Amino acid sequence: MSAIEQIDGYSTKKDVKLSNTGIILVGITGGVAVALSIISAPFISPALRKICLPYVPATSSQIQNIFIALKGRTGNLIDLGSGDGRIVLEAAKHKFVSHGVELNPWLVIYSKIDAIRKGYRKETRFFKKDLWKFDLSPYENVVIFGVEQMMAELERKIKIECKGGTNVIACRFPLPNIIPTKIIGSGIDTVWVYEVNSNKH
């Protein structure tokens, strides 16, 4: 074997090693990209819907105002767009049977794990569902952190589904046509409290 053949042979092996490394790197990069897409899609997809309801965690002041509004109330509570479950878990601490409905599967999983970790698995339930297709009739208390564009449609849903005496707490934006019984807090932490009449307004 000549020196040139040896060099060529070495060069060929090196090229094969580089090709294999490249394939592995492309595979890893592609796998990471797919994983990131799967994880981030539920957070990005709300922006693509007709009404965007982004995940924005409630502040401690907002939570405090909600439970001022719920003082003296009992029964079942539903948090529409429950996010990381903090309102539902706080409601469980206040002796409510509390449920959350959330479209983002990762937030639903997180909420369920957090409920188990904090000892509220039996008092809470989290549903991975579209809030517009979720029946509100079993609940005496409804909490919503909405956006302005959805409040009129939500008001129609409340009028149709909620029974008389249901307590509705709207956070960040009010319902457009129902007069609130109370307004608690100010600025971004404001909550509007409504009581559904038996005549459905």
VOPAGU-2260 file (C-alpha; in pm, 1 decimal, decimal comma):
REM VOPAGU-2260
SITE   aa  ch    i         X         Y         Z
SITE  MET   A    0       0,0       0,0       0,0
SITE  SER   A    1     142,5     338,5     -99,6
SITE  ALA   A    2     165,5     641,0     127,1
SITE  ILE   A    3     -95,8     815,2     -86,1
SITE  GLU   A    4    -337,0     522,7     -44,4
SITE  GLN   A    5    -283,6     528,8     330,5
SITE  ILE   A    6    -351,1     899,9     342,7
SITE  ASP   A    7    -658,5     856,9     124,3
SITE  GLY   A    8    -774,2     568,2     342,2
SITE  TYR   A    9    -732,7     778,5     655,9
SITE  SER   A   10    -909,9    1069,0     491,4
SITE  THR   A   11   -1205,7     847,5     395,7
SITE  LYS   A   12   -1242,9     718,3     753,4
SITE  LYS   A   13   -1228,9    1073,4     887,8
SITE  ASP   A   14   -1499,7    1180,9     642,7
SITE  VAL   A   15   -1720,0     890,3     752,8
SITE  LYS   A   16   -1670,8     990,0    1119,6
SITE  LEU   A   17   -1758,4    1352,4    1038,4
SITE  SER   A   18   -2067,5    1239,1     844,4
SITE  ASN   A   19   -2186,5    1025,2    1136,1
SITE  THR   A   20   -2129,7    1311,5    1379,8
SITE  GLY   A   21   -2325,7    1542,4    1152,6
SITE  ILE   A   22   -2616,9    1298,4    1134,7
SITE  ILE   A   23   -2619,3    1264,5    1514,4
SITE  LEU   A   24   -2611,0    1645,1    1559,4
SITE  VAL   A   25   -2892,7    1692,6    1307,6
SITE  GLY   A   26   -3095,6    1423,9    1486,9
SITE  ILE   A   27   -3042,2    1584,1    1828,2
SITE  THR   A   28   -3122,3    1933,0    1694,7
SITE  GLY   A   29   -3435,4    1804,8    1522,3
SITE  GLY   A   30   -3544,8    1617,8    1834,9
SITE  VAL   A   31   -3497,5    1925,6    2052,2
SITE  ALA   A   32   -3689,8    2140,3    1800,5
SITE  VAL   A   33   -3981,4    1893,9    1795,5
SITE  ALA   A   34   -3984,6    1871,9    2176,7
SITE  LEU   A   35   -3982,9    2251,4    2210,5
SITE  SER   A   36   -4263,4    2278,0    1954,0
SITE  ILE   A   37   -4475,8    2024,4    2143,8
SITE  ILE   A   38   -4417,5    2198,4    2477,1
SITE  SER   A   39   -4464,1    2555,3    2350,2
SITE  ALA   A   40   -4758,8    2494,3    2113,7
SITE  PRO   A   41   -5027,0    2503,9    2388,7
SITE  PHE   A   42   -4889,9    2840,7    2506,1
SITE  ILE   A   43   -4866,1    2990,7    2155,8
SITE  SER   A   44   -5188,2    2847,7    2006,3
SITE  PRO   A   45   -5425,2    3073,9    2207,3
SITE  ALA   A   46   -5298,2    3365,8    2000,6
SITE  LEU   A   47   -5427,4    3189,2    1688,3
SITE  ARG   A   48   -5783,1    3145,7    1818,1
SITE  LYS   A   49   -6076,3    3378,0    1748,6
SITE  ILE   A   50   -6062,4    3498,6    2109,7
SITE  CYS   A   51   -5715,6    3484,9    2263,0
SITE  LEU   A   52   -5706,6    3394,8    2633,4
SITE  PRO   A   53   -5335,5    3398,7    2724,0
SITE  TYR   A   54   -5189,9    3247,5    3039,0
SITE  VAL   A   55   -5127,3    3532,7    3284,5
SITE  PRO   A   56   -5092,3    3419,6    3648,5
SITE  ALA   A   57   -5311,3    3593,5    3907,1
SITE  THR   A   58   -5134,7    3828,6    4146,1
SITE  SER   A   59   -5164,8    3792,4    4523,4
SITE  SER   A   60   -5383,1    4108,5    4530,6
SITE  GLN   A   61   -5617,5    3963,3    4269,4
SITE  ILE   A   62   -5651,3    3641,9    4467,2
SITE  GLN   A   63   -5718,0    3838,3    4785,6
SITE  ASN   A   64   -5991,3    4041,0    4611,2
SITE  ILE   A   65   -6155,2    3726,0    4475,6
SITE  PHE   A   66   -6187,0    3578,2    4823,1
SITE  ILE   A   67   -6317,9    3904,8    4964,7
SITE  ALA   A   68   -6587,5    3872,7    4695,5
SITE  LEU   A   69   -6650,6    3509,2    4795,0
SITE  LYS   A   70   -6683,7    3582,1    5166,5
SITE  GLY   A   71   -6991,6    3409,5    5305,1
SITE  ARG   A   72   -7037,3    3200,1    4990,7
SITE  THR   A   73   -7049,8    2819,6    4973,1
SITE  GLY   A   74   -7102,2    2553,0    4707,6
SITE  ASN   A   75   -6913,2    2452,2    4396,7
SITE  LEU   A   76   -6667,8    2687,9    4228,8
SITE  ILE   A   77   -6536,8    2683,7    3873,6
SITE  ASP   A   78   -6237,7    2883,5    3750,3
SITE  LEU   A   79   -6265,3    2936,8    3373,9
SITE  GLY   A   80   -5919,4    2931,6    3219,3
SITE  SER   A   81   -5764,7    2804,7    3541,3
SITE  GLY   A   82   -5401,0    2831,7    3425,9
SITE  ASP   A   83   -5166,3    2691,8    3690,0
SITE  GLY   A   84   -5456,6    2617,9    3928,6
SITE  ARG   A   85   -5374,0    2872,9    4198,0
SITE  ILE   A   86   -5734,9    3004,3    4225,8
SITE  VAL   A   87   -5873,8    2650,2    4243,6
SITE  LEU   A   88   -5629,0    2549,3    4516,3
SITE  GLU   A   89   -5694,5    2866,0    4714,8
SITE  ALA   A   90   -6068,2    2796,3    4687,7
SITE  ALA   A   91   -6009,2    2445,8    4823,7
SITE  LYS   A   92   -5832,2    2603,8    5123,6
SITE  HIS   A   93   -6149,7    2809,5    5177,5
SITE  LYS   A   94   -6359,7    2488,9    5185,6
SITE  PHE   A   95   -6508,4    2516,8    4836,5
SITE  VAL   A   96   -6544,0    2215,1    4611,3
SITE  SER   A   97   -6334,0    2375,3    4340,3
SITE  HIS   A   98   -6278,9    2289,5    3975,5
SITE  GLY   A   99   -6077,2    2441,7    3694,2
SITE  VAL   A  100   -6119,0    2423,9    3318,2
SITE  GLU   A  101   -5812,0    2489,8    3105,3
SITE  LEU   A  102   -5726,2    2413,0    2741,7
SITE  ASN   A  103   -5347,9    2398,6    2787,6
SITE  PRO   A  104   -5262,4    2034,3    2873,0
SITE  TRP   A  105   -4932,5    2121,6    3042,8
SITE  LEU   A  106   -5104,6    2362,1    3281,2
SITE  VAL   A  107   -5370,9    2100,4    3358,9
SITE  ILE   A  108   -5100,1    1844,4    3439,5
SITE  TYR   A  109   -4912,3    2098,4    3652,2
SITE  SER   A  110   -5232,5    2189,6    3839,6
SITE  LYS   A  111   -5313,3    1826,3    3915,4
SITE  ILE   A  112   -4961,7    1758,4    4042,9
SITE  ASP   A  113   -4967,6    2076,0    4254,1
SITE  ALA   A  114   -5305,4    1975,6    4403,0
SITE  ILE   A  115   -5163,7    1635,6    4503,5
SITE  ARG   A  116   -4847,4    1796,4    4642,2
SITE  LYS   A  117   -5050,7    2040,9    4854,6
SITE  GLY   A  118   -5299,4    1780,3    4974,6
SITE  TYR   A  119   -5606,5    1900,6    4781,7
SITE  ARG   A  120   -5650,2    1616,5    4530,0
SITE  LYS   A  121   -5995,0    1516,6    4662,8
SITE  GLU   A  122   -6127,7    1873,4    4686,4
SITE  THR   A  123   -6022,2    1977,2    4335,4
SITE  ARG   A  124   -6066,8    1869,5    3975,4
SITE  PHE   A  125   -5908,7    2004,1    3659,6
SITE  PHE   A  126   -6062,7    1956,5    3314,9
SITE  LYS   A  127   -5871,9    1985,6    2989,3
SITE  LYS   A  128   -6157,5    2141,2    2789,9
SITE  ASP   A  129   -6259,3    2446,3    2589,3
SITE  LEU   A  130   -6437,0    2678,7    2834,5
SITE  TRP   A  131   -6696,0    2766,6    2568,3
SITE  LYS   A  132   -6804,1    2401,3    2556,9
SITE  PHE   A  133   -6800,2    2355,5    2935,1
SITE  ASP   A  134   -7134,9    2346,1    3121,0
SITE  LEU   A  135   -7158,5    2606,8    3398,7
SITE  SER   A  136   -7494,2    2492,6    3539,1
SITE  PRO   A  137   -7355,9    2278,3    3829,3
SITE  TYR   A  138   -7168,8    2573,6    3981,8
SITE  GLU   A  139   -7281,2    2834,0    4237,0
SITE  ASN   A  140   -6961,8    3038,1    4194,1
SITE  VAL   A  141   -6785,7    3124,5    3867,7
SITE  VAL   A  142   -6446,3    3298,5    3844,3
SITE  ILE   A  143   -6306,2    3426,7    3516,8
SITE  PHE   A  144   -5983,0    3605,7    3429,1
SITE  GLY   A  145   -6087,7    3716,1    3082,9
SITE  VAL   A  146   -5989,7    3951,4    2806,7
SITE  GLU   A  147   -6211,9    4234,9    2690,1
SITE  GLN   A  148   -6299,5    4069,9    2357,1
SITE  MET   A  149   -6457,0    3766,4    2526,8
SITE  MET   A  150   -6670,2    3927,5    2796,5
SITE  ALA   A  151   -6985,7    3984,3    2586,8
SITE  GLU   A  152   -6987,1    3622,5    2468,1
SITE  LEU   A  153   -6917,3    3501,6    2820,6
SITE  GLU   A  154   -7207,2    3710,3    2950,6
SITE  ARG   A  155   -7441,3    3535,5    2703,0
SITE  LYS   A  156   -7313,1    3196,6    2817,4
SITE  ILE   A  157   -7368,0    3288,8    3184,2
SITE  LYS   A  158   -7725,2    3404,5    3114,2
SITE  ILE   A  159   -7806,1    3077,3    2939,3
SITE  GLU   A  160   -7633,5    2827,6    3170,6
SITE  CYS   A  161   -7605,8    2968,3    3523,6
SITE  LYS   A  162   -7891,7    2918,3    3769,5
SITE  GLY   A  163   -8039,6    3196,7    3980,9
SITE  GLY   A  164   -7818,5    3302,7    4269,8
SITE  THR   A  165   -7492,2    3207,1    4097,9
SITE  ASN   A  166   -7208,4    3436,8    4198,9
SITE  VAL   A  167   -6990,9    3547,9    3905,9
SITE  ILE   A  168   -6655,8    3714,4    3968,1
SITE  ALA   A  169   -6496,9    3880,6    3665,1
SITE  CYS   A  170   -6129,8    3975,6    3697,8
SITE  ARG   A  171   -5946,6    4237,4    3488,3
SITE  PHE   A  172   -6251,6    4316,4    3269,1
SITE  PRO   A  173   -6621,2    4352,3    3362,0
SITE  LEU   A  174   -6922,3    4196,9    3194,2
SITE  PRO   A  175   -7056,1    4461,3    2952,8
SITE  ASN   A  176   -7430,5    4469,1    3027,6
SITE  ILE   A  177   -7494,0    4333,2    3378,0
SITE  ILE   A  178   -7467,8    4574,0    3670,2
SITE  PRO   A  179   -7222,8    4442,3    3934,0
SITE  THR   A  180   -7334,5    4405,2    4294,4
SITE  LYS   A  181   -6981,3    4493,5    4412,2
SITE  ILE   A  182   -6654,7    4624,8    4271,2
SITE  ILE   A  183   -6347,7    4531,9    4474,5
SITE  GLY   A  184   -5992,8    4661,5    4426,0
SITE  SER   A  185   -5852,8    4892,4    4160,2
SITE  GLY   A  186   -5651,5    4886,1    3840,8
SITE  ILE   A  187   -5549,3    4547,0    3711,1
SITE  ASP   A  188   -5649,1    4386,5    4042,6
SITE  THR   A  189   -6014,8    4498,0    4018,2
SITE  VAL   A  190   -6285,1    4231,0    4043,3
SITE  TRP   A  191   -6649,5    4280,7    3950,9
SITE  VAL   A  192   -6904,9    4071,3    4139,1
SITE  TYR   A  193   -7238,2    3973,1    3981,8
SITE  GLU   A  194   -7534,7    3770,3    4100,4
SITE  VAL   A  195   -7731,1    3584,2    3835,6
SITE  ASN   A  196   -8105,6    3644,4    3868,7
SITE  SER   A  197   -8350,1    3359,7    3823,0
SITE  ASN   A  198   -8501,6    3541,0    3520,8
SITE  LYS   A  199   -8156,9    3522,1    3348,7
SITE  HIS   A  200   -8157,7    3903,2    3317,7
